[in-house]
Amino acid sequence: MYALAIHGGAGTLPAQELRATRQQALREGLAAALAAGQRVLAADGSALDAIEAAVIALEDDPAFNAARGAVLTAEATIELDAAVMDGTTLRAGAVAQLRHVKNPVRLARAILDHLPHVFMVGEGAERYASELGLARVDNDYFMTAARSEQLAAATPPTGPQPARPPPRCGQGASPPAGGFGTVGAVARDRHGRLAAATSTGGTTGKRIGRVGDSPVIGAGTYADDETCAVSATGDGEWLLRTVTAYDIAARLRYARQTLRAAVEEVVGQRLAALDARGGVIAVDASGEIVMLHNTRTMLRASVREAEEPYLAIL
């Protein structure tokens, strides 16, 4: 029995994103990505191939914050991060600070398949993509008018500003409305293999060089056939600090918790206690799928063999 779950980010969508027509576009994008991954699994393909196919579909859709359609940095450029992990071998590939690789998840997969390394960044990662012949584009290929407007709305006015007390824990540290966003996928194939992938443009107005949880193995992405596969989304700094994806897997391995119990404790209790905002999708060795968030919205969809697909935004 195969199982697949995907997400398109968690956070607070701005008002215009909640219009019926906009929701329809988001739903169609999620459905297309879910179908891309499901086709692989239904043809007896691997979980690794399925999550890559699903994430590529989301990276190519400008409605989501990954590759084309990614959010802009404070300098109005785009930097991209991604990771892939194979739960059978525990091999992983991760990339960060990409500016020209059309599909970052493809490069992460190539690192997993061909190199002894796990994590590559910036110029070295771009050079390896060129060696492989992966599609490269100008940085402005990733940009959309909607993301430019989002950056403008999030940019504070110039000049002296009144002093504000530092935020407590996660309070006030989250990106502005619409600033969250990541795409990801987790899967179990018919042979019991698990895999996870995550891809993102980061947060609106981030400093050049900032890297969040998405490409960090154990924070935003993790997979182990003996426990579960996880992809996280939300407040990347807190997902990094709490090693969210591995925390969930560790609860299955060492505390013998169920997947649902582990996810509910991590997202609903631990992150919530820190006022950290986000969500996860996860699938375990038996094919159980759990998708949970403590934000207003999380774009998500899932399907299991012989069952109807599920799709939700709020």
Secondary structure, DSSP 8 states (H G I E B T S, - for coil): --EEEEEEEEE---GGGGSHHHHHHHHHHHHHHHHHHHHHHHTT--HHHHHHHHHHHHHT-TTSSSSTT----TTS---EEEEEEETTT--EEEEEEESSBS-HHHHHHHHHHH-S-SEEEHHHHHHHHHHHT--B--GGGG--HHHHHHHHHHS--SS---------TTTT-S--TT----EEEEEE-TTS-EEEEEEE---TT--TT---STTSBTTTEEE-TTSEEEEEEE-HHHHHHTTHHHHHHHHHHHS---HHHHHIIIIIIIIHHTT--EEEEEEETT--EEEEESSSEEEEEEEETTS--EEE--
